Amino acid sequence: MLITEFKKNGIKFLELHGKIDAAASDFDAELSDMVVGEKKIIVDCKELNFINSMGLRAFLSAVKVVSNSEGSIAICNLSPAIVKIFQMAGLTNIFKIYDNSEDAIASFN
């Protein structure tokens, strides 16, 4: 698991690469550290090819951290297989999920 981060126009971008599984055991803490204090975050999952329950839990933790500072997280570019995992876990109502980064950016305007 690799996370690339950058900030543009007041939005923090996190690009996820690889798999979120047991081998990425520090992902939860790493993601929470990257979002603390941020108001607008886009998590781009174009290069994410696998996620398990640990990864879903990390996303939930990040949403909690961001909402404590009245911020928001938008997730974009999920593969159809990963969208299905979010749907089966009942998380599509919790997360703002967009087809692409342009739509995610527009959601903050």
C-alpha positions in Angstrom: 0.0 0.0 0.0 1.3 3.4 -1.0 -0.4 6.7 -0.3 0.6 9.8 -2.4 -0.6 13.0 -0.8 -0.7 16.6 -2.1 -2.8 19.7 -1.6 -4.3 21.8 -4.4 -6.8 24.7 -4.1 -7.5 24.0 -0.4 -8.3 20.3 -1.0 -6.1 17.5 0.3 -5.7 14.7 -2.2 -4.8 11.2 -1.1 -4.1 8.7 -3.9 -4.2 5.1 -2.9 -2.1 2.5 -4.7 -2.1 -1.3 -4.3 -4.0 -3.4 -1.7 -5.4 -2.6 1.7 -5.1 -5.9 3.5 -3.4 -7.5 6.5 0.0 -6.5 5.1 -1.1 -2.8 5.3 -1.8 -3.0 9.0 -0.7 0.6 9.7 -3.0 2.0 7.1 -5.7 3.0 9.7 -3.3 5.1 11.7 -1.5 6.5 8.6 -4.8 7.6 7.0 -6.1 9.2 10.2 -2.9 11.1 10.7 -3.1 12.4 7.1 -6.6 13.7 7.4 -6.5 15.2 10.9 -7.3 18.9 10.8 -8.3 18.9 7.2 -11.6 20.2 5.9 -11.7 19.0 2.3 -10.2 15.6 1.4 -10.4 13.6 -1.8 -9.4 9.9 -1.6 -8.6 8.8 -5.2 -8.8 5.0 -5.5 -8.0 4.7 -9.2 -4.9 2.6 -8.3 -6.5 0.7 -5.4 -7.1 -2.9 -6.5 -8.2 -4.6 -3.2 -9.7 -3.7 0.1 -10.7 -5.9 3.1 -12.7 -5.1 6.2 -9.6 -3.6 7.9 -9.5 -1.0 5.0 -13.2 -0.3 5.4 -12.7 0.3 9.1 -9.8 2.7 8.3 -12.1 4.7 6.1 -14.7 4.9 8.8 -12.1 6.0 11.3 -10.9 8.7 8.9 -14.5 10.0 8.4 -14.9 10.3 12.2 -11.6 12.2 12.5 -12.6 14.6 9.7 -16.1 15.1 10.9 -14.8 16.1 14.3 -13.2 19.1 12.6 -16.3 19.7 10.5 -14.6 18.5 7.4 -15.6 16.1 4.6 -14.2 13.2 2.7 -15.0 12.4 -0.9 -14.0 9.1 -2.4 -13.5 8.7 -6.2 -12.5 6.3 -8.9 -13.5 3.1 -7.1 -13.4 0.0 -9.3 -16.7 -1.8 -9.7 -15.5 -4.6 -7.5 -14.6 -2.2 -4.6 -17.9 -0.3 -5.1 -19.6 -3.6 -4.6 -17.7 -4.2 -1.3 -18.8 -0.8 0.0 -22.4 -1.6 -1.0 -22.4 -5.0 0.7 -21.0 -3.4 3.8 -23.7 -0.8 3.7 -21.2 2.1 3.5 -22.4 3.8 0.4 -24.7 5.9 2.5 -21.9 7.0 4.8 -19.3 8.0 2.2 -19.6 10.5 -0.6 -18.5 8.4 -3.6 -17.9 9.9 -7.0 -17.0 8.4 -10.4 -14.1 10.7 -10.9 -12.0 13.4 -9.3 -13.7 16.2 -11.2 -17.1 15.3 -9.6 -15.4 15.0 -6.2 -13.8 18.4 -6.5 -17.2 19.9 -7.6 -18.8 18.5 -4.5 -16.8 20.9 -2.4 -18.1 24.0 -4.2 
